[in-house]
Amino acid sequence: MSTTALAIPNRRTAVLVRARDYVELTKPRIAVLLLVVVAAAMFVATWGQLDPAAMLHAMLGTVLIAASASAANQWIERDRDAQMPRTADRPLPSGRLGRAEVAVFSGVLLFAGLAYLGFMLGVRTFACGALTWAIYVLVYTPLKPVTSANTAIGAIAGAMPVMIGWSATGVAFDQRAGALFLLLFLWQFPHFMAIAWLYRRQYAAAGHKMLTVVEPTGRLAGWQAVVAALVLVPVSLVPALQAADWSGVGYVIVATALGLGQLSLAMWFFVATNDVSARWLLRASLIYLPLLLLLLMLVPWL
């Protein structure tokens, strides 16, 4: 076999590896969750009578902005990521991608996402998208090595896709929008406190001021997880309770059960404060949110 013939599959492999690194920059699992949030917000806003074209535009613009934010986050944190085993193999700290190309990649995605939202869905959706990116990249990320309050700021950014989806429908923000935003905001505390406990030593080594680093007993982290999980139970009911014909009664029953289940695991984490209870709480949070958002989309038919 000739050298040229051998070089062709090698080039293809290199291209595929490089493409995979760019995909990794976008944190696709987080992007998928954000798309579910956008879709749920649009369903709730319109009681299930949404415009498919508007939904497509909102999801496409959101995924571009989310991908840009994830890449920018990794660009800023490249040195700290290199000090943590869970992130050391990311494209930037591992050296597989360069700083300049990641910066350009993030910038192009941001411009494309904002331009698309503004052109297809208007100024309000554009503003929500821009604010989401700014809070995550320019506020939350720089605060991680400074203060444990970074989690609360990050939770605001994590809830902003609700506003992107809601604004894309043209429906005015109301109690349901506020409740859905608060739901996403509160959910992140049990979720992130479990993660912060499990990786507390790595966060400390990298210089991140997570709550489990500045208060290493984990008591405050457990307390925040319990309070957030407790408040989530009534907050999660608000969108369905707004239904004029009480069509959301099935949602209320299931949402309450889900919320109480997550609360019980948050209480276990608070009492035990160990890796086992943290992992169970993390798993519960990953089940709770997708199921709740799916239920919200079904409220008009429950």
C-alpha positions as CSV (number, residue, x, y, z in Angstrom):
1,M,0.0,0.0,0.0
2,S,1.3,3.4,-0.9
3,T,2.2,6.2,1.5
4,T,-0.5,8.4,-0.1
5,A,-3.1,5.7,0.4
6,L,-2.2,5.4,4.1
7,A,-2.3,9.2,4.6
8,I,-5.9,9.5,3.5
9,P,-7.5,7.6,6.4
10,N,-5.0,9.3,8.7
11,R,-6.2,12.7,7.6
12,R,-9.8,11.6,8.0
13,T,-9.1,10.4,11.5
14,A,-7.5,13.7,12.4
15,V,-10.4,15.6,11.0
16,L,-12.9,13.5,13.0
17,V,-10.8,13.9,16.2
18,R,-10.7,17.7,15.7
19,A,-14.4,17.8,15.1
20,R,-15.0,15.9,18.2
21,D,-12.9,18.3,20.2
22,Y,-15.0,21.2,18.9
23,V,-18.2,19.4,19.8
24,E,-16.8,18.8,23.3
25,L,-16.2,22.6,23.7
26,T,-19.9,23.1,23.3
27,K,-20.9,20.8,26.3
28,P,-23.6,19.1,24.2
29,R,-25.4,17.5,27.2
30,I,-25.9,20.9,28.8
31,A,-27.0,22.3,25.4
32,V,-29.7,19.5,25.1
33,L,-31.0,20.3,28.6
34,L,-31.2,24.0,27.7
35,L,-33.2,23.2,24.6
36,V,-35.7,21.2,26.7
37,V,-36.0,24.2,28.9
38,V,-36.7,26.5,26.0
39,A,-39.3,24.1,24.6
40,A,-41.0,23.8,28.0
41,A,-41.1,27.6,28.4
42,M,-42.8,28.0,25.0
43,F,-45.3,25.2,25.8
44,V,-46.2,26.8,29.1
45,A,-46.4,30.3,27.7
46,T,-48.9,29.3,24.9
47,W,-50.7,26.4,26.7
48,G,-49.3,24.1,24.1
49,Q,-50.5,26.1,21.1
50,L,-47.0,27.3,20.1
51,D,-45.7,28.2,16.6
52,P,-43.4,25.4,15.4
53,A,-41.4,27.8,13.4
54,A,-40.8,30.1,16.4
55,M,-39.8,27.1,18.4
56,L,-37.3,26.0,15.8
57,H,-35.8,29.5,15.7
58,A,-35.6,29.8,19.5
59,M,-33.9,26.4,19.9
60,L,-31.4,27.1,17.1
61,G,-30.4,30.5,18.4
62,T,-30.2,29.2,22.0
63,V,-28.0,26.2,21.1
64,L,-25.6,28.6,19.2
65,I,-25.4,31.0,22.2
66,A,-25.0,28.1,24.7
67,A,-22.2,26.5,22.6
68,S,-20.4,29.9,22.5
69,A,-20.8,30.4,26.3
70,S,-19.4,26.9,27.0
71,A,-16.4,27.4,24.8
72,A,-15.8,30.9,26.3
73,N,-16.1,29.4,29.8
74,Q,-13.4,26.8,28.9
75,W,-11.2,29.4,27.4
76,I,-11.3,31.5,30.6
77,E,-10.8,28.4,32.8
78,R,-8.2,26.6,30.8
79,D,-5.4,26.9,33.4
80,R,-7.7,25.8,36.3
81,D,-9.2,23.0,34.2
82,A,-5.6,21.6,33.8
83,Q,-5.4,21.2,37.6
84,M,-8.6,19.1,37.9
85,P,-8.6,15.4,36.8
86,R,-12.3,15.7,35.7
87,T,-11.5,18.6,33.2
88,A,-7.7,18.1,32.5
89,D,-8.5,16.2,29.2
90,R,-10.7,19.0,27.8
91,P,-9.5,20.3,24.4
92,L,-7.8,23.4,25.7
93,P,-5.9,22.2,28.8
94,S,-4.8,19.1,26.9
95,G,-3.4,21.2,24.1
96,R,-5.5,19.6,21.4
97,L,-7.0,23.0,20.5
98,G,-5.3,26.4,20.7
99,R,-6.5,29.5,22.6
100,A,-6.9,31.6,19.5
101,E,-9.0,29.1,17.6
102,V,-11.3,28.5,20.6
103,A,-11.8,32.3,21.0
104,V,-12.7,32.7,17.3
105,F,-15.0,29.7,17.5
106,S,-16.8,31.1,20.5
107,G,-17.1,34.6,19.0
108,V,-18.5,33.3,15.7
109,L,-21.1,31.2,17.5
110,L,-22.1,34.1,19.7
111,F,-22.5,36.5,16.7
112,A,-24.5,33.9,14.7
113,G,-26.8,33.0,17.7
114,L,-27.6,36.6,18.6
115,A,-28.0,37.7,15.0
116,Y,-30.3,34.8,14.4
117,L,-32.5,35.4,17.5
118,G,-32.7,39.1,16.7
119,F,-33.5,38.7,13.1
120,M,-36.0,35.8,13.4
121,L,-37.6,36.6,16.8
122,G,-37.0,40.2,17.6
123,V,-35.3,42.5,20.1
124,R,-36.7,41.0,23.3
125,T,-35.4,37.5,22.5
126,F,-32.1,38.9,21.3
127,A,-31.7,40.8,24.7
128,C,-32.5,37.6,26.7
129,G,-29.9,35.7,24.7
130,A,-27.3,38.4,25.1
131,L,-28.0,38.7,28.9
132,T,-27.7,34.9,29.3
133,W,-24.3,34.8,27.7
134,A,-23.0,37.8,29.5
135,I,-24.1,36.6,33.0
136,Y,-22.5,33.1,32.4
137,V,-19.3,34.2,30.7
138,L,-18.6,37.7,32.1
139,V,-19.9,37.4,35.7
140,Y,-20.3,33.7,36.8
141,T,-17.1,32.3,35.3
142,P,-14.7,35.1,36.7
143,L,-16.4,34.8,40.1
144,K,-15.7,31.1,40.6
145,P,-12.2,31.6,42.0
146,V,-13.3,34.7,44.0
147,T,-16.5,33.8,46.0
148,S,-18.8,31.0,46.7
149,A,-21.7,33.2,45.6
150,N,-20.7,32.2,42.1
151,T,-23.3,29.4,42.3
152,A,-26.2,31.8,42.7
153,I,-25.0,33.9,39.8
154,G,-24.6,30.7,37.7
155,A,-28.1,29.6,38.7
156,I,-29.4,32.9,37.2
157,A,-27.7,32.2,33.9
158,G,-28.9,28.7,34.0
159,A,-32.5,29.8,34.3
160,M,-32.3,32.5,31.6
161,P,-33.3,30.1,28.8
162,V,-36.8,30.2,30.3
163,M,-36.8,33.9,29.3
164,I,-35.5,33.1,25.8
165,G,-38.2,30.6,25.1
166,W,-40.9,32.7,26.7
167,S,-40.0,35.9,24.8
168,A,-39.9,33.9,21.5
169,T,-43.6,33.3,21.8
170,G,-44.5,37.0,22.0
171,V,-46.5,36.3,25.2
172,A,-46.1,38.8,28.0
173,F,-44.1,37.6,31.0
174,D,-46.5,36.6,33.8
175,Q,-46.6,34.6,37.1
176,R,-46.0,31.4,35.1
177,A,-42.9,32.8,33.6
178,G,-41.6,33.9,37.0
179,A,-42.4,30.6,38.5
180,L,-40.7,28.6,35.7
181,F,-37.6,30.9,36.0
182,L,-37.5,30.4,39.8
183,L,-38.0,26.6,39.3
184,L,-34.8,26.5,37.1
185,F,-33.0,28.8,39.5
186,L,-33.8,26.7,42.6
187,W,-33.2,23.3,41.0
188,Q,-29.5,24.2,40.4
189,F,-28.8,24.3,44.2
190,P,-29.4,20.6,45.0
191,H,-27.8,19.7,41.7
192,F,-24.6,21.8,42.1
193,M,-24.2,21.3,45.8
194,A,-24.0,17.6,45.2
195,I,-21.4,18.1,42.5
196,A,-19.5,20.6,44.6
197,W,-19.3,18.0,47.4
198,L,-18.2,15.2,45.2
199,Y,-15.4,17.2,43.5
200,R,-14.6,19.5,46.5
201,R,-10.9,18.4,46.6
202,Q,-10.4,19.1,42.9
203,Y,-12.2,22.4,43.1
204,A,-9.9,23.4,46.0
205,A,-6.8,22.3,44.1
206,A,-7.8,24.5,41.2
207,G,-8.6,27.5,43.3
208,H,-12.4,27.5,42.8
209,K,-14.3,29.0,45.8
210,M,-17.2,26.6,45.9
211,L,-19.2,26.5,49.1
212,T,-17.8,23.0,49.9
213,V,-14.3,24.5,49.7
214,V,-14.8,27.6,51.8
215,E,-17.0,25.6,54.3
216,P,-15.5,22.1,54.1
217,T,-17.9,20.4,56.5
218,G,-20.6,20.5,53.8
219,R,-23.3,21.7,56.3
220,L,-24.0,24.9,54.5
221,A,-24.1,23.1,51.1
222,G,-26.5,20.6,52.5
223,W,-28.7,23.4,54.0
224,Q,-28.9,25.2,50.7
225,A,-29.8,22.0,49.0
226,V,-32.6,21.3,51.4
227,V,-34.1,24.8,51.4
228,A,-34.0,25.0,47.6
229,A,-35.6,21.5,47.2
230,L,-38.3,22.5,49.8
231,V,-39.2,25.7,48.0
232,L,-39.2,23.9,44.7
233,V,-42.3,21.9,45.7
234,P,-44.8,24.8,45.8
235,V,-43.0,26.8,43.1
236,S,-43.3,23.8,40.7
237,L,-47.1,23.9,41.0
238,V,-47.7,27.5,40.0
239,P,-47.8,27.0,36.2
240,A,-50.4,24.3,36.5
241,L,-52.5,26.2,39.1
242,Q,-52.9,29.0,36.6
243,A,-55.0,26.7,34.4
244,A,-58.6,28.1,34.4
245,D,-60.2,24.7,34.1
246,W,-57.9,22.9,36.6
247,S,-56.7,20.7,33.8
248,G,-53.3,20.4,35.5
249,V,-54.5,18.3,38.5
250,G,-52.5,15.3,37.2
251,Y,-49.4,17.4,37.0
252,V,-49.9,18.7,40.5
253,I,-50.0,15.1,41.9
254,V,-46.9,13.9,40.0
255,A,-44.9,17.1,40.5
256,T,-45.5,17.0,44.2
257,A,-44.3,13.4,44.4
258,L,-41.2,14.2,42.4
259,G,-40.5,17.3,44.6
260,L,-40.9,15.4,47.8
261,G,-38.6,12.6,46.5
262,Q,-35.9,15.1,45.7
263,L,-36.4,16.8,49.0
264,S,-36.0,13.6,51.0
265,L,-32.6,13.0,49.2
266,A,-31.5,16.5,49.9
267,M,-32.3,16.0,53.6
268,W,-30.3,12.8,53.5
269,F,-27.4,14.7,52.0
270,F,-27.7,17.4,54.7
271,V,-27.7,14.8,57.5
272,A,-25.1,12.4,56.2
273,T,-22.9,14.7,54.1
274,N,-21.0,12.0,52.3
275,D,-20.3,10.9,48.8
276,V,-23.1,8.3,48.7
277,S,-25.8,10.7,49.7
278,A,-24.4,13.3,47.3
279,R,-24.4,10.9,44.4
280,W,-28.1,9.9,45.1
281,L,-29.0,13.6,45.2
282,L,-27.2,14.3,42.0
283,R,-29.0,11.4,40.3
284,A,-32.4,12.6,41.6
285,S,-31.8,16.1,40.3
286,L,-31.0,14.8,36.9
287,I,-34.3,12.8,36.9
288,Y,-36.4,15.5,38.5
289,L,-35.9,18.4,36.1
290,P,-36.4,16.6,32.7
291,L,-39.5,14.8,34.0
292,L,-41.0,18.0,35.5
293,L,-40.4,19.9,32.2
294,L,-42.0,17.1,30.3
295,L,-45.0,17.1,32.6
296,L,-45.3,20.9,32.2
297,M,-45.6,20.4,28.4
298,L,-48.4,17.9,29.0
299,V,-50.4,20.1,31.4
300,P,-53.0,21.1,28.8
301,W,-53.8,17.4,28.3
302,L,-53.6,16.1,31.9
